[in-house]
Amino acid sequence: MGKLEGKVAVITAATSGMALATAKLFVEEGAYVFVTGRRQAKLDEAVQEIGKNVTGVQGDAANLSDLDRLYTTVAREKGKIDILFASAGVGELAKLEDVTEEHFDKTFNLNVRGTLFTVQKALPLFNDKGSVIMNGSIASIKSSPALGTYGASKAAIRAFARTWLVELKDRGIRVNVLSPGTIDTPVLDPFGPDVKERFRSRVPRGELGRPEEIASVALFLASADSSFVNGVELFVDGGAAQI
């Protein structure tokens, strides 16, 4: 029997990378998974790749109407949520003098506002003793030029977890932050090879993380293995933020 047998999970932005790897692993461990993505074609590909026990719902986590449609679908098909991985996020390079209103709003609308309402709107369907996992980043504590806005948005996620675990304690719902280091996914491609090499050089083992390494930690936080873990920011970074 898998560690998530009979559980229902929702994973946002699960069309590639870490979230897609997590969706695959959750299904392997017995869960039924609802996944979202902004582009229907990519979402269809992800659903096909996951293969079974999955429903894809097109939508943007920054759009509250899309979130309502997501949870209406979950309510109709399964009627409950046991696990939520609020994974949707965006990161763009912009030094302080180059930050624009558009850059700030895009980052905070998805990373902060989107995460808040992704969690809030899930609560009516959430089973007691469920698990909320939010996607953080080592940028919340590790400085890197041109990632100030992104890092600030991820620091807000950490603040959410500290508050929400207290607000949800009577329902036994755990709230944790999974903060990856630099993971080798297509998201890095627009930054170029020099930036990618800079990130790689900061990892003590000399190589970037893999999506599957994030998925295995997400499984830990989603399952009973982490029943006494609540309110933490768990860095999965190969030690990059610790030195």
C-alpha positions as CSV (number, residue, x, y, z in Angstrom):
1,M,0.0,0.0,0.0
2,G,1.3,3.5,-0.9
3,K,1.9,6.2,1.6
4,L,-1.0,8.3,0.1
5,E,-3.5,5.5,-0.5
6,G,-7.0,6.9,-0.8
7,K,-5.9,10.5,-0.5
8,V,-6.9,13.4,-2.8
9,A,-4.2,15.9,-3.7
10,V,-4.3,19.2,-5.6
11,I,-1.1,20.5,-7.2
12,T,-1.0,23.8,-9.0
13,A,1.3,24.6,-11.9
14,A,2.0,20.9,-12.4
15,T,2.7,20.8,-16.1
16,S,6.5,20.5,-15.8
17,G,9.5,20.3,-13.5
18,M,9.1,19.8,-9.7
19,A,5.3,19.9,-9.5
20,L,4.9,17.4,-12.4
21,A,7.4,15.0,-10.7
22,T,5.5,15.4,-7.5
23,A,2.2,14.6,-9.2
24,K,3.7,11.5,-10.7
25,L,5.0,10.3,-7.3
26,F,1.8,11.1,-5.5
27,V,-0.1,8.9,-7.9
28,E,2.4,6.1,-7.6
29,E,1.9,6.3,-3.8
30,G,-1.9,5.9,-4.2
31,A,-3.3,9.4,-4.4
32,Y,-5.8,10.8,-6.9
33,V,-4.3,14.1,-8.1
34,F,-5.9,17.3,-9.6
35,V,-3.3,19.3,-11.5
36,T,-3.5,22.7,-13.0
37,G,-1.7,24.7,-15.7
38,R,-2.3,27.8,-17.7
39,R,-1.8,26.3,-21.1
40,Q,-4.3,23.6,-22.1
41,A,-1.9,21.8,-24.5
42,K,0.8,21.5,-21.8
43,L,-1.7,20.4,-19.3
44,D,-3.0,17.7,-21.6
45,E,0.6,16.5,-22.0
46,A,1.1,16.4,-18.3
47,V,-2.1,14.5,-17.7
48,Q,-1.0,11.9,-20.3
49,E,2.4,11.6,-18.8
50,I,1.0,11.1,-15.3
51,G,-1.2,8.4,-16.9
52,K,-3.9,7.5,-14.3
53,N,-5.8,8.8,-11.3
54,V,-5.5,12.4,-12.5
55,T,-7.7,15.3,-13.6
56,G,-6.3,18.3,-15.3
57,V,-8.0,21.7,-14.8
58,Q,-6.8,24.6,-16.9
59,G,-6.3,27.8,-15.0
60,D,-4.0,30.4,-13.5
61,A,-3.4,30.4,-9.8
62,A,-3.4,34.3,-9.8
63,N,-7.0,34.3,-11.2
64,L,-9.6,33.8,-8.5
65,S,-12.3,32.7,-11.0
66,D,-9.9,30.0,-12.2
67,L,-9.4,28.8,-8.6
68,D,-13.1,28.7,-8.0
69,R,-13.5,26.5,-11.1
70,L,-10.7,24.2,-9.9
71,Y,-12.3,23.6,-6.6
72,T,-15.8,23.2,-8.1
73,T,-14.3,20.4,-10.2
74,V,-12.6,18.8,-7.1
75,A,-15.9,19.0,-5.2
76,R,-17.9,17.4,-8.0
77,E,-15.4,14.6,-8.7
78,K,-14.1,13.7,-5.2
79,G,-15.7,16.0,-2.6
80,K,-12.6,16.4,-0.5
81,I,-8.9,17.4,-0.4
82,D,-6.3,15.8,1.8
83,I,-3.2,17.4,0.4
84,L,-2.6,20.8,-1.3
85,F,0.8,21.6,-2.9
86,A,0.5,25.3,-3.8
87,S,3.3,25.2,-6.3
88,A,2.5,28.0,-8.8
89,G,5.1,30.8,-8.8
90,V,7.2,33.0,-11.0
91,G,10.7,34.5,-10.8
92,E,12.2,37.1,-13.0
93,L,15.6,38.9,-12.7
94,A,15.4,42.7,-11.9
95,K,17.9,44.7,-9.9
96,L,16.5,47.4,-7.6
97,E,17.0,50.2,-10.2
98,D,15.2,48.1,-12.8
99,V,12.2,47.0,-10.9
100,T,9.0,48.2,-12.5
101,E,5.4,48.2,-11.3
102,E,4.6,45.5,-13.8
103,H,7.4,43.3,-12.5
104,F,6.4,43.7,-8.9
105,D,2.8,43.1,-9.5
106,K,3.4,40.0,-11.6
107,T,5.6,38.5,-9.0
108,F,3.4,39.3,-6.0
109,N,0.1,38.6,-7.7
110,L,1.1,35.0,-8.4
111,N,3.5,34.1,-5.6
112,V,1.8,35.8,-2.7
113,R,-1.8,36.7,-3.6
114,G,-2.2,33.5,-5.7
115,T,-0.8,31.3,-3.0
116,L,-3.0,32.9,-0.3
117,F,-6.3,32.3,-2.3
118,T,-5.2,28.9,-3.5
119,V,-5.1,27.8,0.2
120,Q,-8.1,29.8,1.4
121,K,-10.4,28.6,-1.3
122,A,-9.4,24.9,-0.6
123,L,-10.3,25.0,3.0
124,P,-14.0,24.2,2.7
125,L,-13.1,20.9,1.0
126,F,-10.1,20.1,3.3
127,N,-10.2,17.0,5.5
128,D,-9.1,17.5,9.0
129,K,-5.5,16.5,9.6
130,G,-4.7,17.3,6.0
131,S,-1.4,18.8,4.7
132,V,-0.8,22.1,3.0
133,I,2.6,22.5,1.3
134,M,3.6,25.8,-0.1
135,N,6.4,26.3,-2.6
136,G,9.1,28.6,-1.2
137,S,12.7,29.2,-2.2
138,I,16.1,29.6,-0.8
139,A,15.8,33.1,-2.1
140,S,13.8,33.9,1.0
141,I,17.0,33.8,3.1
142,K,19.9,33.7,0.5
143,S,20.7,36.9,-1.3
144,S,21.2,36.9,-5.0
145,P,21.6,40.0,-7.3
146,A,18.4,40.8,-9.2
147,L,16.2,38.4,-7.2
148,G,15.1,40.8,-4.5
149,T,11.4,41.0,-5.5
150,Y,11.2,37.2,-5.9
151,G,13.0,36.6,-2.5
152,A,10.6,39.0,-0.8
153,S,7.6,37.2,-2.2
154,K,8.9,33.9,-0.9
155,A,9.6,35.4,2.5
156,A,5.9,36.2,2.6
157,I,5.1,32.5,2.1
158,R,7.1,31.7,5.2
159,A,5.1,34.2,7.2
160,F,1.9,32.7,6.0
161,A,2.9,29.3,7.3
162,R,3.7,30.6,10.8
163,T,0.3,32.2,11.0
164,W,-1.9,29.6,9.3
165,L,-0.7,26.7,11.4
166,V,-2.0,28.4,14.4
167,E,-5.3,29.3,12.7
168,L,-5.8,25.8,11.5
169,K,-4.6,23.9,14.5
170,D,-8.1,23.0,15.7
171,R,-8.6,21.1,12.4
172,G,-5.2,19.4,12.6
173,I,-4.2,20.8,9.2
174,R,-0.4,21.1,8.9
175,V,1.1,23.9,6.9
176,N,4.7,23.7,5.7
177,V,7.0,25.4,3.2
178,L,9.1,23.4,0.8
179,S,12.0,25.7,-0.3
180,P,14.0,24.3,-3.2
181,G,17.4,25.4,-4.1
182,T,18.2,25.6,-7.8
183,I,16.6,22.7,-9.6
184,D,17.5,21.7,-13.1
185,T,14.2,22.4,-14.9
186,P,13.2,24.3,-18.1
187,V,12.4,27.3,-15.9
188,L,16.1,28.1,-15.8
189,D,16.6,28.2,-19.6
190,P,15.6,31.9,-20.0
191,F,18.3,33.0,-17.5
192,G,21.0,31.8,-19.8
193,P,24.1,29.5,-19.2
194,D,26.1,32.0,-17.2
195,V,23.4,32.4,-14.5
196,K,22.8,28.6,-14.5
197,E,26.5,28.0,-13.9
198,R,26.6,30.6,-11.1
199,F,23.8,28.7,-9.4
200,R,25.4,25.4,-9.9
201,S,28.7,26.6,-8.4
202,R,26.9,27.5,-5.2
203,V,25.8,23.9,-4.5
204,P,28.3,22.0,-2.4
205,R,27.9,18.8,-4.3
206,G,28.7,20.6,-7.6
207,E,25.4,19.9,-9.4
208,L,21.9,21.2,-9.5
209,G,19.0,19.5,-7.8
210,R,16.6,17.2,-9.7
211,P,12.8,17.5,-9.8
212,E,12.5,14.0,-8.3
213,E,14.5,15.1,-5.3
214,I,11.9,17.8,-4.6
215,A,9.0,15.3,-5.2
216,S,10.4,12.9,-2.6
217,V,10.4,15.7,0.1
218,A,6.9,16.8,-1.0
219,L,5.8,13.2,-0.4
220,F,7.3,13.3,3.1
221,L,5.4,16.5,3.9
222,A,2.2,15.1,2.5
223,S,2.3,11.8,4.3
224,A,2.0,10.5,7.8
225,D,5.8,10.3,7.9
226,S,5.8,14.0,8.8
227,S,2.9,14.0,11.2
228,F,4.9,15.9,13.8
229,V,6.3,18.5,11.3
230,N,4.3,21.7,11.2
231,G,5.2,25.3,10.3
232,V,8.7,24.6,9.1
233,E,10.5,25.9,6.0
234,L,12.3,22.8,4.8
235,F,15.2,23.7,2.5
236,V,15.9,21.2,-0.2
237,D,19.0,22.8,-1.7
238,G,22.0,20.6,-1.4
239,G,23.2,22.9,1.4
240,A,23.5,26.0,-0.9
241,A,21.6,28.3,1.5
242,Q,23.3,27.0,4.6
243,I,26.9,28.1,3.8
